[in-house]
Amino acid sequence: MRIAVAGGTGVVGRHVVESLRDAGHEAVVLSRSTGVDLTTGAGLDAALAGADAIVDTANLSTMSADEATRFFQTSTGNLVAAAERAGVGHVVLLSIVGIDRMPHDYYAGKLAQERVVETARVPWTIQRATQFHEFAAQLFDAAKVGPLHIAPRARVQPIAAREVGARLAALAAGAPQGRTTDLAGPREERLDEMVKAYARRTGHRGWMPALSLPGAQMKGMREGLALPGPDAVLGTQTFAAWLDEIG
Ligand SMILES: NC(=O)c1ccc[n+]([C@@H]2O[C@H](COP(=O)([O-])OP(=O)(O)OC[C@H]3O[C@@H](n4cnc5c(N)ncnc54)[C@H](OP(=O)(O)O)[C@@H]3O)[C@@H](O)[C@H]2O)c1
């Protein structure tokens, strides 16, 4: 099958591409670095010619509800409109566990994105997953006060991006399912401890305070609202095993 991956150069998107190619599919990467801009629609029609399915893993890193909503409504709106024009039979969206329990900040944008897909004429699948192990690395880079790295407090049940990518690739090669069962990692972790462990493992020696960040989304995550329910499908690689793998 010919399957397009929006955000196919990103943290999880690159694993979707790898899994698709390993399974013998043709993966087409949609990102600005390959000449496709989802926010303007430039390059989309040409890239989707002959595609059987699309996986949407494009992303904007922001905690602003307005920015996130504008990005996800526009980018996914352009994607599904182009999918309809190209006769694509299936759109798979990656979303996040618990966003309806804390519809604030970045998660407001993800909820708006789910609504775009749910109301599309193209058959769809929405897979919600928990935070990635790689989220610790993304936060280490992004959560800073001046030169000081900080470790945000939250309850999470993280999963390896590689396992999420493999699941998305399998879904894209199959029939549309609507909403699927949540996907999560094997055990609950403390986000601040994950960020500190990642920092130590990658050679950072400075003091890192664990902080309760402001904002309704982070408050919800501290209260456990991003944790999966008992029916979630669980990945196998723990955060500790992932850390061992990266060095
Ligand atoms: N991080 C987590 O823990 C986590 C957990 C669950 C779900 N998710 C979801 O997973 C998805 C991917 O997150 P991620 O952290 O893997 O993303 P990421 O590493 O930030 O990658 C973002 C991707 O989107 C592309 N992109 C951004 N703006 C674009 C534009 N205007 N046009 C075309 N492509 C664009 C980027 O490529 P270019 O820069 O080349 O355009 C890149 O390939 C998001 O929907 C996120 O909500 C994340």
The ligand as an SDF file (V2000), in Angstrom:
LIG
                    3D

 48 52  0  0  0  0  0  0  0  0999 V2000
    5.1880   13.6700   22.5390 N   0  0  0  0  0  0  0  0  0  0  0  0
    4.3530   12.8750   23.1950 C   0  0  0  0  0  0  0  0  0  0  0  0
    4.6270   12.4150   24.3130 O   0  0  0  0  0  0  0  0  0  0  0  0
    3.0230   12.5010   22.5570 C   0  0  0  0  0  0  0  0  0  0  0  0
    2.1820   11.5600   23.1840 C   0  0  0  0  0  0  0  0  0  0  0  0
    0.9920   11.1640   22.5630 C   0  0  0  0  0  0  0  0  0  0  0  0
    0.6430   11.7350   21.3420 C   0  0  0  0  0  0  0  0  0  0  0  0
    1.4610   12.6730   20.7720 N   0  0  0  0  0  0  0  0  0  0  0  0
    1.0760   13.2390   19.4760 C   0  0  0  0  0  0  0  0  0  0  0  0
    1.9840   12.7550   18.5140 O   0  0  0  0  0  0  0  0  0  0  0  0
    2.0270   13.6660   17.4160 C   0  0  0  0  0  0  0  0  0  0  0  0
    3.4810   13.8690   17.0280 C   0  0  0  0  0  0  0  0  0  0  0  0
    4.2080   14.4050   18.1090 O   0  0  0  0  0  0  0  0  0  0  0  0
    5.8100   14.3950   18.0600 P   0  0  0  0  0  0  0  0  0  0  0  0
    6.2640   14.8260   19.3970 O   0  0  0  0  0  0  0  0  0  0  0  0
    6.2700   13.1030   17.4640 O   0  0  0  0  0  0  0  0  0  0  0  0
    6.0560   15.5860   16.9860 O   0  0  0  0  0  0  0  0  0  0  0  0
    7.4340   16.2940   16.6150 P   0  0  0  0  0  0  0  0  0  0  0  0
    8.6120   15.4510   16.9300 O   0  0  0  0  0  0  0  0  0  0  0  0
    7.3490   17.6930   17.1180 O   0  0  0  0  0  0  0  0  0  0  0  0
    7.3510   16.3280   15.0010 O   0  0  0  0  0  0  0  0  0  0  0  0
    6.4520   17.1790   14.3590 C   0  0  0  0  0  0  0  0  0  0  0  0
    6.3680   16.7760   12.8880 C   0  0  0  0  0  0  0  0  0  0  0  0
    5.3730   17.6110   12.2590 O   0  0  0  0  0  0  0  0  0  0  0  0
    5.9470   18.1930   11.0900 C   0  0  0  0  0  0  0  0  0  0  0  0
    5.3290   19.4970   10.8640 N   0  0  0  0  0  0  0  0  0  0  0  0
    5.2200   20.5200   11.7620 C   0  0  0  0  0  0  0  0  0  0  0  0
    4.6170   21.5710   11.1760 N   0  0  0  0  0  0  0  0  0  0  0  0
    4.3220   21.1970    9.9030 C   0  0  0  0  0  0  0  0  0  0  0  0
    3.6990   21.8490    8.7970 C   0  0  0  0  0  0  0  0  0  0  0  0
    3.2500   23.1120    8.8880 N   0  0  0  0  0  0  0  0  0  0  0  0
    3.5660   21.1730    7.6360 N   0  0  0  0  0  0  0  0  0  0  0  0
    4.0440   19.8890    7.5320 C   0  0  0  0  0  0  0  0  0  0  0  0
    4.6200   19.2290    8.5260 N   0  0  0  0  0  0  0  0  0  0  0  0
    4.7700   19.8780    9.7080 C   0  0  0  0  0  0  0  0  0  0  0  0
    7.4490   18.2880   11.3850 C   0  0  0  0  0  0  0  0  0  0  0  0
    8.2350   18.3340   10.2030 O   0  0  0  0  0  0  0  0  0  0  0  0
    8.8150   19.7370    9.5950 P   0  0  0  0  0  0  0  0  0  0  0  0
    9.3350   20.5360   10.7480 O   0  0  0  0  0  0  0  0  0  0  0  0
    9.8410   19.3160    8.5970 O   0  0  0  0  0  0  0  0  0  0  0  0
    7.6360   20.3950    8.9330 O   0  0  0  0  0  0  0  0  0  0  0  0
    7.6710   16.9540   12.1050 C   0  0  0  0  0  0  0  0  0  0  0  0
    7.7930   15.9080   11.1690 O   0  0  0  0  0  0  0  0  0  0  0  0
    1.2880   14.9320   17.8830 C   0  0  0  0  0  0  0  0  0  0  0  0
   -0.0120   14.9520   17.3210 O   0  0  0  0  0  0  0  0  0  0  0  0
    1.1740   14.7600   19.3920 C   0  0  0  0  0  0  0  0  0  0  0  0
    0.0360   15.3630   19.9360 O   0  0  0  0  0  0  0  0  0  0  0  0
    2.6330   13.0510   21.3410 C   0  0  0  0  0  0  0  0  0  0  0  0
  1  2  1  0
  2  3  2  0
  2  4  1  0
  4  5  1  0
  4 48  2  0
  5  6  2  0
  6  7  1  0
  7  8  2  0
  8  9  1  0
  8 48  1  0
  9 10  1  0
  9 46  1  0
 10 11  1  0
 11 12  1  0
 11 44  1  0
 12 13  1  0
 13 14  1  0
 14 15  2  0
 14 16  1  0
 14 17  1  0
 17 18  1  0
 18 19  2  0
 18 20  1  0
 18 21  1  0
 21 22  1  0
 22 23  1  0
 23 24  1  0
 23 42  1  0
 24 25  1  0
 25 26  1  0
 25 36  1  0
 26 27  1  0
 26 35  1  0
 27 28  2  0
 28 29  1  0
 29 30  1  0
 29 35  2  0
 30 31  1  0
 30 32  2  0
 32 33  1  0
 33 34  2  0
 34 35  1  0
 36 37  1  0
 36 42  1  0
 37 38  1  0
 38 39  2  0
 38 40  1  0
 38 41  1  0
 42 43  1  0
 44 45  1  0
 44 46  1  0
 46 47  1  0
M  CHG  2   8   1  16  -1
M  END
$$$$
